[in-house]
Amino acid sequence: MSQGDGIPLHIDPSIAPRYRLIQLEPGIVELLESPKEAAHLQLKSAGPDAPAFLCGYSRTFQLRQISQSNTLLLLSSASSSSSSSSSSSETTDTVPDEVTLDPLYATKLPGGYLECIPSRIQIDLSFVPYYHGAELKEAAGSDADLALSKLDVTARVPVSEFELQSAWIAAMGVEIDGYVYRISHDLVLRIVPILMAAIQAEGMDFGTLWLSEVFEAVRKDEDEPAAVIEAILMRFSTSRSEPYCLDTAQLAQWLGIKMLSEHAFLEIKLEDFMEKWELSIPPVLDLTCDLSMLTGQYVQPTPKTIKYLPSSRLPVDPASRFERLFASKSSWLLEEILPFLNDIEKEQVKVNALLMKFAKKKVVKGKTYIGKRGV
């Protein structure tokens, strides 16, 4: 073959189903180049008809099929049998008139390729049953119809290991007798005062708590498994492992959100709410309740009223979110509305761009107000 004839190309479409192409965007390259992320790399899905996700240790990407009309070829080079002749020619000063080129074997890949989109999925653990306490569990009898293991939860929630563990801690997930539960809010409200009093009575440091010591102190007044005590400690701690460092402000925040959620999305008097919130704080914590602790969880329709409005339950779509926000309150101060927009901000779409597109600004006496467009 002369050099101008090119490289032989053989197409074998029969092997096409064996391969799928994934677009290597910068985020995927970073994931592959990180030893910790790559070691946990796997494909996950909640079911046969559910979306597929590519998960590392701490990051999750949703896979989306991109179809195109262009021909895609996967090429492979045959092993050369002329390596000896090539090496021998390198030792001579003469260039051969003809060069033997290895043929390429290709398969046409139908259906385009897979695009990886950074996932902003909200992890839903509502299918995990509540644990209301040892006495109620025994009274309820068998949990066979609600029996779930940690593996069942992992299979139904297609996210990275770190993201799932973070959601599990936030939900106060616990494993008892091989089954998993979420600790009920009522049980937490019952145990927390006992837990705080026991820690204080034993002279323990809130910043250095060991499970064995805390459990021994609590079991004098509360007959719950150590796993329940640990789940509560971990939920309100700044660390994921022992010794636990209790974040009292985080506990106060959770209690405030709990008080608000009890009124669903009804408007209530601010004064009544603040009084109830302060009474829920164990005296040993000596904390002052402040609405700034609940940023992104409430709206004040009037200066004297408050309403539960968690940003996590608002639509992800910007247009729908603004519609819900203005339905709750027609005019917002800029600093009031910003916490409800940060979680939908994209890399190329900043908050100011969202405000310009879906709302209007008005400055009155040095304060910026956000209202509905066209009003």
C-alpha positions as YAML, in Angstrom:
chain: A
units: angstrom
residues:
- id: 1
  name: MET
  ca: [0.00, 0.00, 0.00]
- id: 2
  name: SER
  ca: [1.38, 3.44, -0.80]
- id: 3
  name: GLN
  ca: [1.44, 6.13, 1.89]
- id: 4
  name: GLY
  ca: [-1.23, 8.17, 0.13]
- id: 5
  name: ASP
  ca: [-3.79, 5.37, 0.24]
- id: 6
  name: GLY
  ca: [-4.64, 6.11, 3.92]
- id: 7
  name: ILE
  ca: [-5.47, 3.71, 6.76]
- id: 8
  name: PRO
  ca: [-7.77, 0.72, 6.16]
- id: 9
  name: LEU
  ca: [-11.07, 1.03, 8.07]
- id: 10
  name: HIS
  ca: [-13.35, -1.94, 8.78]
- id: 11
  name: ILE
  ca: [-16.82, -1.36, 10.29]
- id: 12
  name: ASP
  ca: [-18.47, -4.09, 12.35]
- id: 13
  name: PRO
  ca: [-21.85, -2.79, 13.63]
- id: 14
  name: SER
  ca: [-22.68, -6.13, 15.27]
- id: 15
  name: ILE
  ca: [-20.78, -5.18, 18.46]
- id: 16
  name: ALA
  ca: [-22.48, -1.78, 18.87]
- id: 17
  name: PRO
  ca: [-24.75, -2.75, 21.81]
- id: 18
  name: ARG
  ca: [-21.74, -3.43, 24.00]
- id: 19
  name: TYR
  ca: [-20.77, 0.23, 24.27]
- id: 20
  name: ARG
  ca: [-22.28, 3.52, 25.51]
- id: 21
  name: LEU
  ca: [-20.49, 6.85, 25.30]
- id: 22
  name: ILE
  ca: [-20.45, 9.28, 28.25]
- id: 23
  name: GLN
  ca: [-19.44, 12.90, 27.73]
- id: 24
  name: LEU
  ca: [-16.47, 13.74, 29.94]
- id: 25
  name: GLU
  ca: [-17.32, 17.19, 31.25]
- id: 26
  name: PRO
  ca: [-14.91, 18.89, 33.73]
- id: 27
  name: GLY
  ca: [-16.94, 17.71, 36.73]
- id: 28
  name: ILE
  ca: [-16.74, 14.10, 35.57]
- id: 29
  name: VAL
  ca: [-13.00, 14.39, 34.90]
- id: 30
  name: GLU
  ca: [-12.46, 15.71, 38.43]
- id: 31
  name: LEU
  ca: [-14.48, 12.80, 39.80]
- id: 32
  name: LEU
  ca: [-12.42, 10.25, 37.84]
- id: 33
  name: GLU
  ca: [-9.12, 11.83, 38.86]
- id: 34
  name: SER
  ca: [-9.96, 11.83, 42.58]
- id: 35
  name: PRO
  ca: [-8.96, 8.47, 44.13]
- id: 36
  name: LYS
  ca: [-11.64, 8.70, 46.82]
- id: 37
  name: GLU
  ca: [-14.42, 9.61, 44.39]
- id: 38
  name: ALA
  ca: [-13.36, 7.06, 41.77]
- id: 39
  name: ALA
  ca: [-13.15, 4.26, 44.36]
- id: 40
  name: HIS
  ca: [-16.89, 4.67, 45.04]
- id: 41
  name: LEU
  ca: [-17.90, 5.19, 41.40]
- id: 42
  name: GLN
  ca: [-21.10, 3.36, 40.46]
- id: 43
  name: LEU
  ca: [-24.30, 3.68, 38.46]
- id: 44
  name: LYS
  ca: [-27.52, 3.87, 40.48]
- id: 45
  name: SER
  ca: [-31.22, 4.03, 39.78]
- id: 46
  name: ALA
  ca: [-34.36, 3.81, 41.92]
- id: 47
  name: GLY
  ca: [-35.99, 1.39, 39.47]
- id: 48
  name: PRO
  ca: [-36.16, 0.09, 35.88]
- id: 49
  name: ASP
  ca: [-38.04, 3.15, 34.61]
- id: 50
  name: ALA
  ca: [-36.35, 5.71, 36.88]
- id: 51
  name: PRO
  ca: [-33.49, 8.03, 35.82]
- id: 52
  name: ALA
  ca: [-29.93, 6.73, 36.08]
- id: 53
  name: PHE
  ca: [-27.24, 8.48, 38.14]
- id: 54
  name: LEU
  ca: [-23.46, 8.30, 38.16]
- id: 55
  name: CYS
  ca: [-22.33, 8.52, 41.78]
- id: 56
  name: GLY
  ca: [-18.91, 9.02, 43.33]
- id: 57
  name: TYR
  ca: [-18.23, 9.36, 47.06]
- id: 58
  name: SER
  ca: [-19.67, 12.87, 47.50]
- id: 59
  name: ARG
  ca: [-21.00, 13.89, 44.07]
- id: 60
  name: THR
  ca: [-23.93, 12.73, 41.95]
- id: 61
  name: PHE
  ca: [-24.60, 13.25, 38.24]
- id: 62
  name: GLN
  ca: [-27.81, 12.44, 36.41]
- id: 63
  name: LEU
  ca: [-27.39, 10.69, 33.06]
- id: 64
  name: ARG
  ca: [-29.39, 12.05, 30.13]
- id: 65
  name: GLN
  ca: [-29.52, 10.52, 26.66]
- id: 66
  name: ILE
  ca: [-28.48, 12.94, 23.90]
- id: 67
  name: SER
  ca: [-29.55, 11.87, 20.40]
- id: 68
  name: GLN
  ca: [-27.86, 13.13, 17.27]
- id: 69
  name: SER
  ca: [-27.77, 12.34, 13.57]
- id: 70
  name: ASN
  ca: [-23.97, 12.39, 13.26]
- id: 71
  name: THR
  ca: [-22.21, 9.07, 12.89]
- id: 72
  name: LEU
  ca: [-20.23, 8.04, 15.95]
- id: 73
  name: LEU
  ca: [-17.45, 5.48, 15.50]
- id: 74
  name: LEU
  ca: [-15.57, 3.66, 18.23]
- id: 75
  name: LEU
  ca: [-12.12, 2.83, 16.84]
- id: 76
  name: SER
  ca: [-9.59, 0.22, 17.84]
- id: 77
  name: SER
  ca: [-6.24, -0.59, 16.25]
- id: 78
  name: ALA
  ca: [-5.29, -4.17, 15.45]
- id: 79
  name: SER
  ca: [-2.07, -5.47, 16.96]
- id: 80
  name: SER
  ca: [0.72, -4.95, 14.53]
- id: 81
  name: SER
  ca: [2.81, -7.82, 13.30]
- id: 82
  name: SER
  ca: [5.28, -5.52, 11.64]
- id: 83
  name: SER
  ca: [6.88, -4.11, 14.80]
- id: 84
  name: SER
  ca: [10.14, -5.81, 13.93]
- id: 85
  name: SER
  ca: [10.21, -4.34, 10.44]
- id: 86
  name: SER
  ca: [9.38, -0.90, 11.84]
- id: 87
  name: SER
  ca: [12.19, -1.07, 14.36]
- id: 88
  name: SER
  ca: [14.64, -2.28, 11.77]
- id: 89
  name: SER
  ca: [13.79, 0.61, 9.46]
- id: 90
  name: GLU
  ca: [14.57, 3.06, 12.27]
- id: 91
  name: THR
  ca: [18.19, 1.83, 12.30]
- id: 92
  name: THR
  ca: [18.73, 2.62, 8.63]
- id: 93
  name: ASP
  ca: [19.22, 5.97, 6.96]
- id: 94
  name: THR
  ca: [16.89, 5.14, 4.09]
- id: 95
  name: VAL
  ca: [13.12, 5.75, 4.09]
- id: 96
  name: PRO
  ca: [11.09, 2.92, 2.52]
- id: 97
  name: ASP
  ca: [8.91, 3.72, -0.46]
- id: 98
  name: GLU
  ca: [5.93, 1.94, 1.13]
- id: 99
  name: VAL
  ca: [4.71, 1.95, 4.72]
- id: 100
  name: THR
  ca: [2.44, -0.76, 6.15]
- id: 101
  name: LEU
  ca: [-0.29, 0.86, 8.27]
- id: 102
  name: ASP
  ca: [-2.36, -1.09, 10.81]
- id: 103
  name: PRO
  ca: [-6.06, -1.23, 9.92]
- id: 104
  name: LEU
  ca: [-8.68, 0.33, 12.24]
- id: 105
  name: TYR
  ca: [-11.78, -1.56, 13.31]
- id: 106
  name: ALA
  ca: [-14.89, 0.47, 14.11]
- id: 107
  name: THR
  ca: [-18.48, 0.06, 15.19]
- id: 108
  name: LYS
  ca: [-21.19, 2.62, 14.60]
- id: 109
  name: LEU
  ca: [-22.73, 3.63, 17.92]
- id: 110
  name: PRO
  ca: [-26.48, 4.30, 17.62]
- id: 111
  name: GLY
  ca: [-28.45, 6.67, 19.82]
- id: 112
  name: GLY
  ca: [-25.86, 9.36, 20.49]
- id: 113
  name: TYR
  ca: [-24.23, 9.63, 23.91]
- id: 114
  name: LEU
  ca: [-24.95, 10.18, 27.61]
- id: 115
  name: GLU
  ca: [-24.64, 13.63, 29.14]
- id: 116
  name: CYS
  ca: [-23.85, 13.95, 32.86]
- id: 117
  name: ILE
  ca: [-25.70, 16.72, 34.69]
- id: 118
  name: PRO
  ca: [-24.75, 17.68, 38.27]
- id: 119
  name: SER
  ca: [-27.69, 16.46, 40.34]
- id: 120
  name: ARG
  ca: [-29.56, 18.78, 42.71]
- id: 121
  name: ILE
  ca: [-31.96, 16.04, 43.76]
- id: 122
  name: GLN
  ca: [-33.75, 16.55, 47.07]
- id: 123
  name: ILE
  ca: [-33.28, 13.34, 49.03]
- id: 124
  name: ASP
  ca: [-36.64, 12.01, 50.18]
- id: 125
  name: LEU
  ca: [-36.58, 9.59, 53.12]
- id: 126
  name: SER
  ca: [-40.28, 9.85, 53.87]
- id: 127
  name: PHE
  ca: [-40.74, 6.16, 52.99]
- id: 128
  name: VAL
  ca: [-38.69, 5.19, 56.07]
- id: 129
  name: PRO
  ca: [-41.09, 4.56, 59.01]
- id: 130
  name: TYR
  ca: [-40.91, 6.55, 62.22]
- id: 131
  name: TYR
  ca: [-39.65, 5.11, 65.49]
- id: 132
  name: HIS
  ca: [-41.81, 6.43, 68.34]
- id: 133
  name: GLY
  ca: [-40.04, 4.69, 71.21]
- id: 134
  name: ALA
  ca: [-39.42, 1.22, 72.63]
- id: 135
  name: GLU
  ca: [-42.77, 0.99, 74.41]
- id: 136
  name: LEU
  ca: [-44.81, 1.97, 71.36]
- id: 137
  name: LYS
  ca: [-42.77, -0.32, 69.11]
- id: 138
  name: GLU
  ca: [-43.50, -3.33, 71.32]
- id: 139
  name: ALA
  ca: [-47.19, -2.39, 71.55]
- id: 140
  name: ALA
  ca: [-47.42, -2.12, 67.76]
- id: 141
  name: GLY
  ca: [-46.22, -5.72, 67.34]
- id: 142
  name: SER
  ca: [-44.57, -6.90, 64.14]
- id: 143
  name: ASP
  ca: [-43.13, -4.38, 61.69]
- id: 144
  name: ALA
  ca: [-43.06, -6.92, 58.84]
- id: 145
  name: ASP
  ca: [-45.01, -4.67, 56.47]
- id: 146
  name: LEU
  ca: [-42.58, -1.81, 57.11]
- id: 147
  name: ALA
  ca: [-39.37, -3.85, 57.37]
- id: 148
  name: LEU
  ca: [-36.56, -1.95, 55.65]
- id: 149
  name: SER
  ca: [-32.82, -2.46, 55.89]
- id: 150
  name: LYS
  ca: [-30.10, 0.12, 55.26]
- id: 151
  name: LEU
  ca: [-29.42, -1.61, 51.93]
- id: 152
  name: ASP
  ca: [-33.07, -1.10, 50.95]
- id: 153
  name: VAL
  ca: [-32.71, 2.62, 51.62]
- id: 154
  name: THR
  ca: [-29.48, 2.80, 49.61]
- id: 155
  name: ALA
  ca: [-31.16, 1.05, 46.67]
- id: 156
  name: ARG
  ca: [-34.13, 3.44, 46.66]
- id: 157
  name: VAL
  ca: [-32.11, 6.65, 46.95]
- id: 158
  name: PRO
  ca: [-29.66, 6.91, 44.02]
- id: 159
  name: VAL
  ca: [-27.15, 9.44, 45.37]
- id: 160
  name: SER
  ca: [-23.55, 9.38, 46.52]
- id: 161
  name: GLU
  ca: [-22.58, 7.76, 49.80]
- id: 162
  name: PHE
  ca: [-21.71, 11.07, 51.48]
- id: 163
  name: GLU
  ca: [-24.94, 12.77, 50.39]
- id: 164
  name: LEU
  ca: [-27.06, 9.87, 51.61]
- id: 165
  name: GLN
  ca: [-25.23, 9.72, 54.94]
- id: 166
  name: SER
  ca: [-25.74, 13.47, 55.43]
- id: 167
  name: ALA
  ca: [-29.47, 13.12, 54.74]
- id: 168
  name: TRP
  ca: [-29.64, 10.09, 57.04]
- id: 169
  name: ILE
  ca: [-28.07, 12.01, 59.91]
- id: 170
  name: ALA
  ca: [-30.36, 15.02, 59.32]
- id: 171
  name: ALA
  ca: [-33.40, 12.72, 59.39]
- id: 172
  name: MET
  ca: [-32.10, 11.07, 62.58]
- id: 173
  name: GLY
  ca: [-32.09, 7.65, 60.94]
- id: 174
  name: VAL
  ca: [-31.48, 4.72, 63.25]
- id: 175
  name: GLU
  ca: [-31.08, 0.96, 62.88]
- id: 176
  name: ILE
  ca: [-32.79, -1.21, 65.51]
- id: 177
  name: ASP
  ca: [-32.89, -5.02, 65.39]
- id: 178
  name: GLY
  ca: [-31.82, -4.98, 61.73]
- id: 179
  name: TYR
  ca: [-34.54, -2.56, 60.62]
- id: 180
  name: VAL
  ca: [-34.21, 1.16, 59.95]
- id: 181
  name: TYR
  ca: [-36.39, 4.02, 61.17]
- id: 182
  name: ARG
  ca: [-36.48, 7.77, 61.54]
- id: 183
  name: ILE
  ca: [-36.76, 8.96, 65.13]
- id: 184
  name: SER
  ca: [-40.10, 10.74, 65.52]
- id: 185
  name: HIS
  ca: [-40.16, 14.40, 66.48]
- id: 186
  name: ASP
  ca: [-42.23, 13.62, 69.58]
- id: 187
  name: LEU
  ca: [-39.60, 11.17, 70.81]
- id: 188
  name: VAL
  ca: [-36.82, 13.74, 70.21]
- id: 189
  name: LEU
  ca: [-38.77, 16.35, 72.16]
- id: 190
  name: ARG
  ca: [-39.14, 13.87, 75.02]
- id: 191
  name: ILE
  ca: [-35.51, 12.73, 75.10]
- id: 192
  name: VAL
  ca: [-33.68, 16.04, 74.54]
- id: 193
  name: PRO
  ca: [-34.49, 17.58, 77.97]
- id: 194
  name: ILE
  ca: [-33.50, 14.30, 79.67]
- id: 195
  name: LEU
  ca: [-30.31, 14.17, 77.57]
- id: 196
  name: MET
  ca: [-29.31, 17.76, 78.39]
- id: 197
  name: ALA
  ca: [-30.06, 17.32, 82.11]
- id: 198
  name: ALA
  ca: [-28.03, 14.08, 82.27]
- id: 199
  name: ILE
  ca: [-25.03, 15.69, 80.58]
- id: 200
  name: GLN
  ca: [-25.15, 18.59, 83.01]
- id: 201
  name: ALA
  ca: [-25.68, 16.37, 86.07]
- id: 202
  name: GLU
  ca: [-22.60, 14.27, 85.21]
- id: 203
  name: GLY
  ca: [-20.48, 17.37, 84.62]
- id: 204
  name: MET
  ca: [-19.76, 16.45, 81.00]
- id: 205
  name: ASP
  ca: [-18.37, 18.91, 78.47]
- id: 206
  name: PHE
  ca: [-20.87, 19.63, 75.66]
- id: 207
  name: GLY
  ca: [-17.89, 19.85, 73.31]
- id: 208
  name: THR
  ca: [-16.50, 16.38, 74.14]
- id: 209
  name: LEU
  ca: [-19.24, 13.78, 74.49]
- id: 210
  name: TRP
  ca: [-18.63, 10.03, 74.40]
- id: 211
  name: LEU
  ca: [-21.61, 7.80, 73.61]
- id: 212
  name: SER
  ca: [-20.91, 5.22, 76.31]
- id: 213
  name: GLU
  ca: [-20.80, 7.89, 79.03]
- id: 214
  name: VAL
  ca: [-23.88, 9.74, 77.77]
- id: 215
  name: PHE
  ca: [-25.85, 6.51, 77.36]
- id: 216
  name: GLU
  ca: [-25.05, 5.38, 80.91]
- id: 217
  name: ALA
  ca: [-26.25, 8.73, 82.24]
- id: 218
  name: VAL
  ca: [-29.44, 8.80, 80.16]
- id: 219
  name: ARG
  ca: [-30.52, 5.19, 80.75]
- id: 220
  name: LYS
  ca: [-31.23, 6.02, 84.39]
- id: 221
  name: ASP
  ca: [-34.32, 7.90, 83.20]
- id: 222
  name: GLU
  ca: [-34.91, 6.67, 79.64]
- id: 223
  name: ASP
  ca: [-35.07, 3.08, 78.39]
- id: 224
  name: GLU
  ca: [-34.08, 3.60, 74.75]
- id: 225
  name: PRO
  ca: [-31.32, 1.82, 72.76]
- id: 226
  name: ALA
  ca: [-27.90, 3.43, 72.53]
- id: 227
  name: ALA
  ca: [-28.45, 3.81, 68.77]
- id: 228
  name: VAL
  ca: [-31.29, 6.26, 69.42]
- id: 229
  name: ILE
  ca: [-29.15, 8.38, 71.75]
- id: 230
  name: GLU
  ca: [-26.30, 8.35, 69.24]
- id: 231
  name: ALA
  ca: [-28.56, 9.39, 66.34]
- id: 232
  name: ILE
  ca: [-29.74, 12.41, 68.33]
- id: 233
  name: LEU
  ca: [-26.22, 13.32, 69.40]
- id: 234
  name: MET
  ca: [-24.95, 13.04, 65.83]
- id: 235
  name: ARG
  ca: [-27.83, 15.15, 64.45]
- id: 236
  name: PHE
  ca: [-26.98, 18.08, 66.70]
- id: 237
  name: SER
  ca: [-23.22, 17.71, 66.64]
- id: 238
  name: THR
  ca: [-20.57, 19.41, 64.54]
- id: 239
  name: SER
  ca: [-18.79, 16.06, 64.12]
- id: 240
  name: ARG
  ca: [-19.85, 12.73, 62.61]
- id: 241
  name: SER
  ca: [-17.86, 10.59, 64.99]
- id: 242
  name: GLU
  ca: [-16.83, 10.53, 68.64]
- id: 243
  name: PRO
  ca: [-16.22, 12.56, 70.59]
- id: 244
  name: TYR
  ca: [-19.39, 14.45, 69.64]
- id: 245
  name: CYS
  ca: [-19.38, 18.24, 69.90]
- id: 246
  name: LEU
  ca: [-22.92, 19.41, 70.64]
- id: 247
  name: ASP
  ca: [-24.03, 22.46, 68.65]
- id: 248
  name: THR
  ca: [-26.61, 23.99, 70.96]
- id: 249
  name: ALA
  ca: [-27.58, 26.67, 68.42]
- id: 250
  name: GLN
  ca: [-28.37, 23.94, 65.89]
- id: 251
  name: LEU
  ca: [-30.58, 22.22, 68.45]
- id: 252
  name: ALA
  ca: [-32.41, 25.48, 69.17]
- id: 253
  name: GLN
  ca: [-32.89, 26.01, 65.44]
- id: 254
  name: TRP
  ca: [-34.40, 22.54, 65.02]
- id: 255
  name: LEU
  ca: [-36.79, 23.13, 67.93]
- id: 256
  name: GLY
  ca: [-37.89, 26.44, 66.38]
- id: 257
  name: ILE
  ca: [-38.55, 24.83, 63.01]
- id: 258
  name: LYS
  ca: [-40.47, 22.06, 64.77]
- id: 259
  name: MET
  ca: [-42.65, 24.64, 66.54]
- id: 260
  name: LEU
  ca: [-43.38, 26.39, 63.24]
- id: 261
  name: SER
  ca: [-44.15, 23.19, 61.31]
- id: 262
  name: GLU
  ca: [-46.79, 22.23, 63.84]
- id: 263
  name: HIS
  ca: [-48.91, 25.07, 62.45]
- id: 264
  name: ALA
  ca: [-48.41, 23.77, 58.90]
- id: 265
  name: PHE
  ca: [-48.48, 26.84, 56.63]
- id: 266
  name: LEU
  ca: [-50.93, 28.88, 58.71]
- id: 267
  name: GLU
  ca: [-50.25, 32.45, 59.76]
- id: 268
  name: ILE
  ca: [-49.78, 32.75, 63.55]
- id: 269
  name: LYS
  ca: [-48.94, 35.53, 65.98]
- id: 270
  name: LEU
  ca: [-45.21, 36.15, 66.23]
- id: 271
  name: GLU
  ca: [-45.38, 36.82, 69.97]
- id: 272
  name: ASP
  ca: [-47.09, 33.48, 70.68]
- id: 273
  name: PHE
  ca: [-44.60, 31.58, 68.56]
- id: 274
  name: MET
  ca: [-41.55, 33.16, 70.22]
- id: 275
  name: GLU
  ca: [-42.91, 32.31, 73.67]
- id: 276
  name: LYS
  ca: [-43.55, 28.68, 72.72]
- id: 277
  name: TRP
  ca: [-40.12, 28.38, 71.11]
- id: 278
  name: GLU
  ca: [-38.31, 29.73, 74.16]
- id: 279
  name: LEU
  ca: [-40.18, 27.33, 76.46]
- id: 280
  name: SER
  ca: [-39.03, 24.38, 74.29]
- id: 281
  name: ILE
  ca: [-35.34, 25.15, 74.91]
- id: 282
  name: PRO
  ca: [-33.91, 23.11, 77.82]
- id: 283
  name: PRO
  ca: [-32.91, 25.60, 80.60]
- id: 284
  name: VAL
  ca: [-29.41, 24.12, 80.76]
- id: 285
  name: LEU
  ca: [-28.62, 25.50, 77.29]
- id: 286
  name: ASP
  ca: [-29.19, 29.13, 78.36]
- id: 287
  name: LEU
  ca: [-29.89, 30.23, 74.77]
- id: 288
  name: THR
  ca: [-31.70, 33.28, 73.46]
- id: 289
  name: CYS
  ca: [-34.06, 32.55, 70.57]
- id: 290
  name: ASP
  ca: [-33.64, 34.78, 67.53]
- id: 291
  name: LEU
  ca: [-35.49, 34.70, 64.22]
- id: 292
  name: SER
  ca: [-32.16, 34.85, 62.37]
- id: 293
  name: MET
  ca: [-31.72, 31.19, 63.41]
- id: 294
  name: LEU
  ca: [-34.69, 30.28, 61.20]
- id: 295
  name: THR
  ca: [-33.59, 32.04, 58.01]
- id: 296
  name: GLY
  ca: [-35.09, 30.36, 54.95]
- id: 297
  name: GLN
  ca: [-37.76, 28.60, 57.01]
- id: 298
  name: TYR
  ca: [-40.40, 31.28, 57.49]
- id: 299
  name: VAL
  ca: [-42.07, 34.36, 56.08]
- id: 300
  name: GLN
  ca: [-43.60, 37.28, 57.94]
- id: 301
  name: PRO
  ca: [-46.78, 38.34, 56.11]
- id: 302
  name: THR
  ca: [-46.99, 41.24, 58.60]
- id: 303
  name: PRO
  ca: [-44.55, 42.55, 61.24]
- id: 304
  name: LYS
  ca: [-46.60, 40.80, 63.95]
- id: 305
  name: THR
  ca: [-47.26, 37.44, 62.26]
- id: 306
  name: ILE
  ca: [-45.17, 34.52, 61.05]
- id: 307
  name: LYS
  ca: [-45.79, 31.53, 58.77]
- id: 308
  name: TYR
  ca: [-43.86, 28.31, 58.12]
- id: 309
  name: LEU
  ca: [-42.30, 28.40, 54.63]
- id: 310
  name: PRO
  ca: [-39.25, 26.12, 54.21]
- id: 311
  name: SER
  ca: [-37.24, 26.79, 51.06]
- id: 312
  name: SER
  ca: [-36.62, 23.04, 50.68]
- id: 313
  name: ARG
  ca: [-40.31, 22.50, 49.93]
- id: 314
  name: LEU
  ca: [-40.59, 25.20, 47.30]
- id: 315
  name: PRO
  ca: [-40.49, 24.34, 43.56]
- id: 316
  name: VAL
  ca: [-37.04, 24.09, 41.99]
- id: 317
  name: ASP
  ca: [-38.25, 25.80, 38.81]
- id: 318
  name: PRO
  ca: [-37.52, 29.56, 39.23]
- id: 319
  name: ALA
  ca: [-40.82, 30.76, 37.73]
- id: 320
  name: SER
  ca: [-42.87, 28.47, 39.96]
- id: 321
  name: ARG
  ca: [-40.81, 29.41, 43.01]
- id: 322
  name: PHE
  ca: [-41.36, 33.14, 42.55]
- id: 323
  name: GLU
  ca: [-45.05, 32.49, 42.06]
- id: 324
  name: ARG
  ca: [-45.20, 30.67, 45.42]
- id: 325
  name: LEU
  ca: [-43.17, 33.35, 47.17]
- id: 326
  name: PHE
  ca: [-45.39, 36.18, 45.96]
- id: 327
  name: ALA
  ca: [-48.49, 34.18, 46.86]
- id: 328
  name: SER
  ca: [-47.20, 34.14, 50.45]
- id: 329
  name: LYS
  ca: [-46.19, 37.79, 50.49]
- id: 330
  name: SER
  ca: [-46.67, 40.38, 47.75]
- id: 331
  name: SER
  ca: [-43.65, 42.51, 48.65]
- id: 332
  name: TRP
  ca: [-40.36, 41.32, 50.14]
- id: 333
  name: LEU
  ca: [-37.28, 43.10, 51.43]
- id: 334
  name: LEU
  ca: [-34.26, 42.02, 49.40]
- id: 335
  name: GLU
  ca: [-32.57, 40.44, 52.42]
- id: 336
  name: GLU
  ca: [-35.77, 38.51, 53.21]
- id: 337
  name: ILE
  ca: [-36.13, 36.86, 49.81]
- id: 338
  name: LEU
  ca: [-32.46, 36.02, 49.12]
- id: 339
  name: PRO
  ca: [-32.37, 32.89, 51.38]
- id: 340
  name: PHE
  ca: [-35.22, 31.44, 49.28]
- id: 341
  name: LEU
  ca: [-33.24, 31.81, 46.03]
- id: 342
  name: ASN
  ca: [-29.73, 30.57, 46.85]
- id: 343
  name: ASP
  ca: [-30.54, 26.89, 46.34]
- id: 344
  name: ILE
  ca: [-31.83, 27.43, 42.77]
- id: 345
  name: GLU
  ca: [-28.91, 29.59, 41.69]
- id: 346
  name: LYS
  ca: [-26.97, 27.99, 38.85]
- id: 347
  name: GLU
  ca: [-23.39, 28.62, 37.80]
- id: 348
  name: GLN
  ca: [-24.37, 30.85, 34.89]
- id: 349
  name: VAL
  ca: [-27.55, 32.23, 36.40]
- id: 350
  name: LYS
  ca: [-26.93, 34.54, 39.33]
- id: 351
  name: VAL
  ca: [-29.53, 35.76, 41.81]
- id: 352
  name: ASN
  ca: [-29.62, 39.23, 40.26]
- id: 353
  name: ALA
  ca: [-30.46, 37.70, 36.89]
- id: 354
  name: LEU
  ca: [-33.30, 35.71, 38.47]
- id: 355
  name: LEU
  ca: [-34.66, 38.84, 40.12]
- id: 356
  name: MET
  ca: [-34.53, 40.80, 36.86]
- id: 357
  name: LYS
  ca: [-36.37, 38.06, 34.97]
- id: 358
  name: PHE
  ca: [-39.07, 37.06, 37.45]
- id: 359
  name: ALA
  ca: [-39.51, 40.10, 39.73]
- id: 360
  name: LYS
  ca: [-39.09, 43.84, 39.95]
- id: 361
  name: LYS
  ca: [-37.05, 45.97, 42.34]
- id: 362
  name: LYS
  ca: [-38.10, 49.17, 44.03]
- id: 363
  name: VAL
  ca: [-36.03, 51.29, 46.40]
- id: 364
  name: VAL
  ca: [-37.91, 53.16, 49.14]
- id: 365
  name: LYS
  ca: [-36.01, 55.22, 51.74]
- id: 366
  name: GLY
  ca: [-32.82, 53.29, 51.12]
- id: 367
  name: LYS
  ca: [-34.45, 49.85, 51.36]
- id: 368
  name: THR
  ca: [-34.80, 47.53, 48.36]
- id: 369
  name: TYR
  ca: [-38.17, 45.82, 47.92]
- id: 370
  name: ILE
  ca: [-38.89, 42.90, 45.61]
- id: 371
  name: GLY
  ca: [-42.33, 42.57, 44.06]
- id: 372
  name: LYS
  ca: [-44.18, 40.76, 41.30]
- id: 373
  name: ARG
  ca: [-43.62, 41.91, 37.72]
- id: 374
  name: GLY
  ca: [-46.50, 43.76, 36.10]
- id: 375
  name: VAL
  ca: [-48.02, 44.86, 39.42]
...
